[in-house]
Every structure is written in C-alpha cells, then in structure tokens.
Amino acid sequence: ASNTPYRKFKSTDYEGGTRTPFIAYWSGVINPGITEQVGHIIDIMSTFMDITGAEYPKQIKGQKTKLPAGKSLLPIFQGKERTPHNELYWKFGKAKAVRQGDLKAVRFGIAPWELYDLATDPTETINLANSRPNKLRELTKLWGNWNEENIR
C-alpha cells in the first residue's frame, strides 16, 4: 500500500513504510489536535505502564527480562513536550533503519545505506550519504550494535 507523498511503502523502512498516523482518544485527558512529536510502537507498553502505575516484571518464568525500550506517550497526550528517543531502530525483512533526531539512515536489501534529513526532506529524495559519510558511518554502527544486542 502506498503512503503518498512519502517514499516507498509498507515492508520498507523508508518513511512510506514507517510514518503512520496514531489516533488516540481519552476524554478529559487528550485535547483534540495534532503533534509532530515522534512516537514508535515500542512506546505503547511504556505508556500503559505509566498510565496504570504497573511495573514491568524483572523475571518471567525464571528468565531475567529486559526493560521495555519505549518511552511513555502520556506527556504528549497531556499536551506537553516529551524528551525524544536518542535513536529509533527498525528491522523488517530486508529493510533496516536508524533515526537520530531528524537524521535517518536507511537500507533495503544489499543496496548501500542512504542518509536523509527528515526535517528538510521528509519524502527522502535527497540522499546525504556522500556529503555526510561520517554521520552515516556513526548511524550504521549504532544500528549494527542495536541489531547485535536485540535481534536474534
């Protein structure tokens, strides 16, 4: 399915595959409106834990757990600014990406990594890989470390 005007589609980690609207309704808490603050599916559990006061278990069936990587969306729901994630990571099939602030490194299959500034180029048409090779190397190294630690 297309996500015009964003690049590509679902099953890729370009904005066409990852930029998805999130609609939330909570009478008396969430005021109508739109925010440009970035969220991720990993934020849902942390949000519910924040809302309910629930604690994440340190163990499940004797196995030590990792804390959720998400950050609560509750401040955004309350109309406040939330401290953003340092980085966000994606891996779906042959697609992979890492976002740090407005910069996003993305790769599909065996193609070279690409780099985009989503603040000035949200449709990912200007590849900055050649003009910012050090930043691209930094981001792809972060992605590699994340993949090694978190994906089996």
PyMOL commands that set and color helices and strands:
alter all, ss='L'
color gray80, all
select helices_A, chain A and resi 15-18+43-52+74-77+133-150
alter helices_A, ss='H'
color red, helices_A
select strands_A, chain A and resi 59-60+63-64+88-92+95-100+103-108+114-117
alter strands_A, ss='S'
color yellow, strands_A
deselect
rebuild
show_as cartoon
